Amino acid sequence: MFDGISLLGAGVLSLLNWASLFNIAWASLLGIIIGALPGLTATMGVALLVTFTYGMPPDQAILSLLALYVGAIYGGSRTAILLAIPGTPASAATTLDGYPLARQGKAGMAMGIATTSSALGTLVGIFFLALIAPLLAEVALRFGSYEFFWLALFGVVISGQLTAIDNPIKGYIAGILGLLVAMVGMESLHGYQRFTFGIQPLGGGIDLIPAMVGAFGLAEILTVMKRRGIPTIITSTDRVIPRFKDVFRYRWTTIRSGIIGTFMGIIPGVGEDIGSWASYAAARRKSKEREKFGKGSVEGLVAAETGNSASIPGAMIPTLTLALPGSAAAAVLIAAMFIHGIRPGPMIMIENPGFVYQIVAILLLTTIAITIYGLSLTRLLVKVLLVPREKLMPVIYVLCVVGAFAITQRMFDVYVMLFFGFVGFILREMKYPMAPLVLGIILGELLDANLRRGLLLSDGDLTPFFVRPISAVLWIVIALTIAMSIPAISRPIQDFLAKRLGLGARGARDG
């Protein structure tokens, strides 16, 4: 424990210099602006910024990317409150009560509450990051090829389940497509080229950054250009800085939402939007003012903003200790870490323990930055929203092209970005989630390499994949998750539980 405190102190001290503070200041402000502009997501912002950090020292590059990530998730609440349009998917739940509050003339109060809730949610997540990450890294040292295979598959399945709640099959299909994309190129054990179809540049595989810039950047541009029009902005004239009693009143909602958001972030590939919705649903179930939810409930706003912000430190826990991204933006961070010579995974607490606590320190300082910006620049930042989205899209398109080209300076990567952009747009129109697709690309190599390595170690015997304790737990959870997403299996179980609990069948399914 004392080692952790000393490492955290060293991490904070390492950032108390003008270069670090300046990078936190501009990156978090840029993140707020990106998050506030509908059509620009946190993942898109981080993916584009990666290509501009090559010349920066590794610690400053990761610092800038993480600050932008935090700022963008928070910035989405601006448009959610003022326009009823979530600036990022993580702010979708914020619109339910933020916009009704704004229409009641309480836009300033709503944005102030959203700011303090985001800050407190991040602090709750930071506490669990500092507490759980070292423990999880120690457990992960016991993982072998068998466990990592199931862990990669678990990430794809859970991501597909939770990001496509209405139709999990679409989530699974998106994840499988990502895994298939990851199979393209040179395989690692025998150096054999797969699925290249005679196209020489495919021998090196599909690079993650161009694929992500296309799936989240270009696809978003096409979506925005298809759905034109933006509502009238509600301006704020009331008090922005909330009173202490307004924040203290919902202290238990804040703690509960922070914990839920953190643990939603830990689940690979799930991310902030599920953390926000789960926290909002829990707050509504526990609230004494349930009838106000959706009509301008401050408690609902607190839950949504606390949940999505707490998911960021939560997402960093598997990102750092298992090299499994907790969210789509965290996936880009993993790529950036490898680009800058940092190896996340089970060995990080042995090879570079100070880096984990440096991440904690970065999150602390960024939280302070977004709180200052949120409470002091609200009226100024609102003016950013006056820029029509359609006029921003050509600029974003240029950044997408430059970002894809700058990685290896190959036109092939630009073509990859364009391909994934159009494919991503088509999938979005068909209501397929993007997170499982991207997570499949990231985890495909881990899954493939550990499957074949495990088969080599066992001389082709599949038994160790199923009988080792951790592997057994993982595959059973995966099987139950898939089974419960099939109505023919899940409905009889729900009806049985309804009878046992004295509920109607419909009530059990809704619960």
Secondary structure, 3 states (H helix, E strand, C coil): CHHHHHHHHHHHHHHCCHHHHHHHHHHHHHHHHHHHCCCCCHHHHHHHHHCCCCCCCHHHHHHHHHHHHHHHHHHHHHHHHHHCCCCCHHHCCHHHHHHHHHHCCCHHHHHHHHHHHHHHHHHHHHHHHHHHHHHHHHHHCCCCHHHHHHHHHHHHHHHHHHHCCCCHHHHHHHHHHHHHHHCCEECCCCCCEECCCCCHHHHHCCCHHHHHHHHHHHHHHHHHHHCCCCCCCCCCCCCCCCCHHHHHCCHHHHHHHHHHHHHHHHCCCCCHHHHHHHHHHHHHHHCCCHHHCCCCCHHHHHHHHHHHHHHHHHHHHHHHHCCCCCCHHHHHHHHHHHHCCCCCCCCHHHHCHHHHHHHHHHHHHHHHHHHHHHHHCHHHHHHHHHCCHHHHHHHHHHHHHHHHHHHHCCHHHHHHHHHHHHHHHHHHHCCCCCHHHHHHHHHHHHHHHHHHHHHHHCCCCCHHHHHCHHHHHHHHHHHHHHHHCCHHHHHHHHHHHHHHHCCCHHHHHHC
